[in-house]
Amino acid sequence: MAFLKQRGNRWYACFFKGGVKIVKATGIPCQSDDASPSRLRKLAQAAADEMERVSKGKTELSRAIESLRSLSRDMGLSKERTLPLEDYFRAHMRPEYKCICASFLDFARARRIGRMEEITPSDITAYLTGFVGRLSPGSIKKYKVIIGSVFRAALNDAIIPRNPCALAKLPDVCLAPPMERKAFTMEELHTLIAAMPAPWPAVIKFTYLAGGLRLGDVCLLRWDAVNLDAGEITILPRKTRKNGKRLLIPITPPLRSLLLDLPYAGEYVFPKLASDFLKNRAIPSNAFVAWLKKLGIAQLTRTSANRNFSQLSFHSIRHTVVTQLRSSGVVAPDVVRSIVGHTSEQVERGYFHAPADKRMEGYRFLARSLESETPAHA
């Protein structure tokens, strides 16, 4: 028989399967205005027992769900356990994901699905499969996580008995190993600086000298983040902004000269890129890759999802920075990680704090390498 464990205001089912302890959320609160604690515990125990039977193959999932719904109705708890899918999604989807929310609601309306409990794992799989060839495998995985967060909230609110995203399968393209991104050679980087139109030469130089910033961070860089008097740029990277860790970039002499030569027009350092990025974040990236093709530096390859992919892109500058720093033998790997703003490796790496003089040595190396002569073909 399963037993219960209380975490916060929720009951969790606990049972053993093959000698391994399994803990699953029942979705039943410990305290509620709808029923007494004893009645809620009874429902949670029934849910836990059904979960154990399903896990051990002693009953079908559909039969278990109907059994729990019947018990919920008998206990007078079913009146608020179903909600219109559209209302719940709009209330629980974060504002920055409104496009994902809209696409999922359009999908649900097309299938005449109106309530949270009507969504099945196969529906989630069909929704995700519809993006094959339109989105990258990484973006499809992200969509699944974001949609799943709403269903997890519904599970915790005891609105649904299970999270359909947990059992949904990703399209096959998401299971294939990703294509590798390549780094530019220094010769290719100098070619781009010499051949591309403004503002790209300044953007490329800035990105390299600043330690390989991501394109979004470069596009949205504001002048108020640049402190020439203090000799540093302060950035909260978009990709890792959740951890709140800011990136301090020292301004080397070549970077200072570059910044002083830029026109001060508005709040953004690169206003044209900022305008394009805010319209559609793909515009600057696509424009850069188009120039790579025009100059014969990169070619598009077609993935298994019939989606065009370039192994060389703006992000390749970041790869170049890391490659140059690591291959120089001058800068330690942990300092390289600090310069480019990578937060992973292993847990203990979080305890490493790169000394300021070592970081400056790395940025000076980048300045020297960009100013040096274009290397000849090997």
VENQUIQUI-V525861 format. One record per pair of residues at least 24 apart in sequence whose C-alpha atoms are under 6 Angstrom apart, sorted by sequence separation. I is the first residue (numbers start at 1). GAP is how many residues later the second one is. D is the distance in whole Angstrom. If there is no record, write none. Layout:
BEGIN
I;GAP;D  I;GAP;D
END
This chain:
BEGIN
289;24;6  85;29;6  84;30;6  85;30;4  84;31;5  85;31;5  331;31;6  83;32;6  13;35;5  137;37;5  129;42;6  117;43;5  121;43;5  125;43;5  120;44;5  121;44;6  124;44;6  125;44;6  223;44;6  222;45;5  223;45;6  2;46;6  121;46;6  222;46;4  223;46;6  2;47;5  121;47;4  221;47;6  222;47;6  221;48;6  219;54;5  220;54;5  219;55;5  82;77;6  81;78;4  212;105;6  212;106;4  212;109;6  27;128;5  211;128;6  27;129;5  182;129;5  211;129;5  28;130;6  181;130;5  182;130;6  27;131;4  183;133;5  182;134;6  183;136;5  184;136;6  183;137;5  209;157;6  209;158;6  133;172;5  133;173;6  133;174;5  187;187;5  187;188;6
END
